[in-house]
Amino acid sequence: MKKYLLVFLILIGGISVSSAQQSKLPKVNQLADFSATIGSSQQSLAASYIYNWGVGKKRKFELGIGLRNTAYFGVKRDFWTAPAKLARTNTTPFLIFFAGQKTENWDTLTVQRAFTNSLNVTANLGYHITNKLYAGFNIDVIGFTVGQKSSAILKSNGSTKTEPAAKPAAFNLLLTGDHDLGTLNSEFFLRYNINKTWSVKGIYQFLFVEYETTTIKQTAPDGTQNDRFRNKANNFGVGVAYHF
């Protein structure tokens, strides 16, 4: 994810240097946003309400909050051991992004038909490159998830066990990296304004989805019992927004 953020920032800087001078933008930008993404045997649909404030003399930068509902669909998707203390060599917040992966602790939960529906508060960041073109980033912060239970197969220490009723994790919280809990959606996007009311966008999505076992557990090499498993989806998609 770090490399995508770097490319995103370089893109903003490079385009903004060559862009024409803009008039002062509105103090507040409110919009309804709808997006769809697709990856390997998985898809998502999302609907958001966004409230951003313009920052700076010309208000080309925006900061804001929002509320987003994300529906995730997956078929025979692999979910790996989620807790940071099992998955990473270093669990210090933020430094965890640079930590190694303890693959010897990873077990795989293959969920046959995953479906989650998450409602989260979002944090938003954006920049008006020109009057027509806007680059942005958003990420879920806190919320909850409902969804369907599914049969699953747990592969652990060379053996296979059947989980008849894996379920989505109910609570979502942004804590940095593998410390995160539940299902959290984030987007890097470029949005183009068709007119004052409508705009379209292209999306790169990074989506955490978490399932829990209910009848069986992973036993890690150190004896730790674990029932949390995470899928990290890298998807691409498109969206449309209505500006109030």
NORVENFEN-V115961 format. One record per pair of residues at least 6 apart in sequence whose C-alpha atoms are under 8 Angstrom apart, sorted by the first residue. I is the first residue (numbers start at 1). J is the second residue. D is the distance in whole Angstrom. If there is no record, write none. Layout:
I/J/D, I/J/D
//
This chain:
1/206/8, 8/188/7, 12/127/8, 12/129/7, 12/135/7, 15/129/7, 16/129/5, 16/130/7, 19/129/7, 19/130/6, 20/130/7, 21/130/8, 22/58/7, 22/130/7, 22/131/7, 23/58/7, 24/57/7, 24/58/4, 24/59/6, 24/60/8, 25/54/7, 25/58/6, 25/59/6, 25/60/7, 26/54/7, 26/59/7, 27/53/6, 27/54/5, 27/55/8, 27/59/7, 28/51/7, 28/52/6, 28/53/5, 28/54/6, 29/50/8, 29/51/6, 29/52/5, 29/53/6, 29/54/8, 29/243/8, 29/244/8, 30/49/8, 30/50/6, 30/51/5, 30/52/6, 30/243/6, 30/244/6, 31/49/6, 31/50/5, 31/51/7, 31/241/6, 31/242/5, 31/243/4, 31/244/6, 32/47/7, 32/48/6, 32/49/5, 32/50/6, 32/241/6, 32/242/5, 32/243/7, 32/244/8, 33/47/6, 33/48/5, 33/49/6, 33/50/7, 33/239/7, 33/240/6, 33/241/4, 33/242/6, 34/45/8, 34/46/6, 34/47/5, 34/48/6, 34/239/5, 34/240/5, 34/241/6, 35/45/6, 35/46/5, 35/47/7, 35/237/7, 35/238/6, 35/239/4, 35/240/6, 36/43/7, 36/44/6, 36/45/5, 36/46/6, 36/237/5, 36/238/6, 36/239/6, 37/43/6, 37/44/5, 37/45/7, 37/203/8, 37/205/7, 37/235/6, 37/236/5, 37/237/4, 37/238/7, 38/44/7, 38/235/5, 38/236/6, 38/237/6, 39/233/7, 39/234/7, 39/235/5, 39/236/7, 41/74/6, 41/75/6, 41/76/8, 41/77/7, 42/72/7, 42/73/5, 42/74/4, 42/75/7, 42/77/8, 43/72/6, 43/73/5, 43/74/7, 43/235/8, 44/70/7, 44/71/5, 44/72/4, 44/73/6, 45/70/6, 45/71/5, 45/72/7, 46/68/7, 46/69/6, 46/70/4, 46/71/6, 47/68/6, 47/69/5, 47/70/7, 48/66/7, 48/67/6, 48/68/4, 48/69/6, 49/66/5, 49/67/5, 49/68/7, 50/64/7, 50/65/6, 50/66/4, 50/67/7, 51/64/6, 51/65/6, 51/66/6, 52/62/6, 52/63/5, 52/64/4, 52/65/6, 52/124/7, 53/62/5, 53/63/5, 53/64/6, 54/60/7, 54/61/6, 54/62/5, 54/63/7, 55/61/5, 55/62/6, 55/63/7, 60/127/6, 60/128/5, 60/129/8, 61/125/8, 61/126/6, 61/127/4, 61/128/6, 62/124/8, 62/125/6, 62/126/5, 62/127/6, 63/123/8, 63/124/6, 63/125/5, 63/126/7, 64/123/6, 64/124/5, 64/125/7, 65/121/7, 65/122/5, 65/123/5, 65/124/6, 66/121/6, 66/122/5, 66/123/7, 66/124/7, 67/119/7, 67/120/6, 67/121/5, 67/122/6, 68/118/8, 68/119/6, 68/120/5, 68/121/6, 68/122/7, 68/140/8, 69/117/7, 69/118/5, 69/119/4, 69/120/7, 70/116/8, 70/117/6, 70/118/5, 70/119/7, 70/185/7, 71/115/7, 71/116/6, 71/117/4, 71/118/6, 72/114/8, 72/115/6, 72/116/5, 72/117/6, 73/113/8, 73/114/6, 73/115/5, 73/116/7, 74/112/8, 74/113/6, 74/114/5, 74/115/7, 75/111/7, 75/112/6, 75/113/5, 75/114/6, 76/110/6, 76/111/5, 76/112/4, 76/113/6, 76/114/8, 77/110/5, 77/111/6, 77/112/7, 77/113/8, 77/114/8, 77/231/8, 78/108/6, 78/109/6, 78/110/4, 78/111/6, 78/231/6, 79/108/6, 79/109/5, 79/110/6, 79/111/7, 79/210/8, 79/211/8, 79/229/5, 79/230/5, 79/231/4, 80/106/6, 80/107/6, 80/108/5, 80/109/6, 80/229/5, 80/230/5, 80/231/6, 81/87/6, 81/105/7, 81/106/5, 81/107/6, 81/108/7, 81/226/8, 81/228/6, 81/229/5, 81/230/6, 82/178/7, 82/210/8, 82/228/5, 82/229/5, 82/230/5, 83/178/7, 83/179/7, 83/226/8, 83/228/7, 83/229/8, 84/91/6, 84/178/5, 84/179/5, 85/91/6, 86/102/7, 86/105/6, 86/106/8, 86/220/8, 87/101/6, 87/102/5, 87/103/7, 87/105/6, 87/106/7, 87/178/8, 88/96/7, 88/99/6, 88/100/6, 88/101/5, 88/102/5, 88/178/8, 89/99/6, 89/100/5, 89/101/6, 89/102/6, 90/96/6, 90/99/5, 90/100/7, 91/99/8, 91/179/8, 93/175/8, 93/176/6, 93/177/8, 93/179/8, 94/176/6, 94/177/7, 96/176/8, 96/177/6, 96/178/8, 97/176/8, 97/177/6, 105/220/6, 105/221/7, 107/154/7, 107/155/6, 107/156/5, 107/157/8, 107/218/7, 108/153/8, 108/154/6, 108/155/5, 108/156/7, 108/229/8, 109/152/6, 109/153/6, 109/154/4, 109/155/6, 109/229/7, 110/152/5, 110/153/5, 110/154/6, 111/150/6, 111/151/6, 111/152/4, 111/153/7, 111/166/7, 112/150/6, 112/151/6, 112/152/6, 113/150/6, 113/151/8, 114/148/7, 114/149/8, 114/150/7, 115/147/6, 115/148/6, 115/168/8, 116/145/7, 116/146/6, 116/147/4, 116/148/7, 116/168/6, 117/145/6, 117/146/5, 117/147/6, 118/143/7, 118/144/6, 118/145/4, 118/146/6, 118/183/7, 119/143/6, 119/144/6, 119/145/6, 120/140/6, 120/141/7, 120/142/5, 120/143/4, 120/144/7, 120/172/8, 120/184/8, 121/140/6, 121/141/6, 121/142/6, 121/143/6, 122/138/7, 122/139/5, 122/140/4, 122/141/5, 122/142/8, 123/138/6, 123/139/6, 123/140/7, 123/141/7, 124/136/7, 124/137/6, 124/138/4, 124/139/7, 125/136/6, 125/137/5, 125/138/6, 126/134/7, 126/135/6, 126/136/4, 126/137/6, 127/134/6, 127/135/5, 127/136/6, 128/134/5, 128/135/7, 129/135/7, 131/193/8, 132/192/6, 132/193/5, 132/194/8, 133/190/7, 133/191/6, 133/192/5, 133/193/7, 134/190/6, 134/191/5, 134/192/6, 135/188/8, 135/189/6, 135/190/5, 135/191/6, 136/187/8, 136/188/6, 136/189/5, 136/190/6, 136/191/8, 137/186/7, 137/187/6, 137/188/5, 137/189/6, 138/186/5, 138/187/5, 138/188/7, 139/184/7, 139/185/6, 139/186/4, 139/187/7, 140/174/7, 140/184/5, 140/185/5, 140/186/6, 141/172/8, 141/173/6, 141/174/5, 141/184/7, 142/171/8, 142/172/5, 142/173/5, 142/174/6, 143/171/6, 143/172/5, 143/173/7, 144/170/5, 144/171/5, 144/172/5, 144/182/8, 145/168/7, 145/169/7, 145/170/5, 145/171/6, 145/172/7, 145/182/8, 145/183/7, 146/168/7, 146/169/8, 146/170/6, 147/167/7, 147/168/6, 148/167/7, 148/168/7, 149/165/5, 149/166/5, 149/167/5, 149/168/7, 150/164/7, 150/165/5, 150/166/5, 150/167/7, 151/162/8, 151/163/6, 151/164/4, 151/165/5, 151/166/6, 152/162/6, 152/163/5, 152/164/6, 152/165/7, 152/166/6, 153/160/7, 153/161/6, 153/162/5, 153/163/6, 154/160/6, 154/161/5, 154/162/6, 154/163/7, 155/161/7, 156/218/7, 163/213/7, 163/214/7, 163/215/6, 163/216/7, 164/215/8, 165/213/7, 165/214/6, 165/215/8, 166/211/6, 166/212/6, 166/213/5, 166/214/6, 167/211/5, 167/212/5, 167/213/7, 167/214/7, 168/182/8, 168/210/6, 168/211/4, 168/212/6, 169/181/8, 169/182/5, 169/183/7, 169/210/6, 169/211/5, 169/212/6, 169/228/8, 170/182/7, 171/181/7, 171/182/6, 171/183/8, 172/180/8, 172/181/5, 172/182/4, 172/183/6, 172/184/7, 173/180/6, 173/181/5, 173/182/7, 173/184/8, 174/180/5, 174/181/7, 174/184/7, 175/181/7, 181/210/8, 182/208/7, 182/209/6, 182/210/5, 182/211/8, 183/207/7, 183/208/5, 183/209/4, 183/210/6, 184/207/6, 184/208/5, 184/209/7, 185/205/7, 185/206/6, 185/207/5, 185/208/6, 186/205/6, 186/206/5, 186/207/6, 187/203/6, 187/204/6, 187/205/5, 187/206/6, 188/203/6, 188/204/5, 188/205/6, 189/201/6, 189/202/6, 189/203/5, 189/204/6, 190/201/5, 190/202/6, 190/203/7, 191/199/7, 191/200/6, 191/201/4, 191/202/7, 192/199/5, 192/200/5, 192/201/6, 193/199/4, 193/200/7, 194/200/7, 196/243/7, 197/242/6, 197/243/5, 197/244/7, 198/240/7, 198/241/6, 198/242/5, 198/243/6, 199/240/6, 199/241/5, 199/242/7, 199/243/8, 200/238/7, 200/239/6, 200/240/4, 200/241/6, 201/238/6, 201/239/5, 201/240/6, 202/236/8, 202/237/6, 202/238/5, 202/239/7, 203/236/6, 203/237/5, 203/238/6, 203/239/7, 204/234/7, 204/235/6, 204/236/5, 204/237/7, 205/233/8, 205/234/6, 205/235/5, 205/236/6, 205/237/8, 206/232/7, 206/233/6, 206/234/5, 206/235/7, 207/232/6, 207/233/5, 207/234/7, 207/235/8, 208/230/7, 208/231/6, 208/232/5, 208/233/6, 209/230/6, 209/231/5, 209/232/7, 209/233/8, 210/228/7, 210/229/6, 210/230/4, 210/231/6, 211/228/6, 211/229/5, 211/230/6, 212/227/5, 212/228/5, 212/229/6, 213/227/5, 213/228/7, 214/227/7, 216/227/8, 217/225/6, 217/226/6, 217/227/5, 218/224/8, 218/225/6, 218/226/5, 218/227/6, 219/225/5, 219/226/6, 220/226/8
//
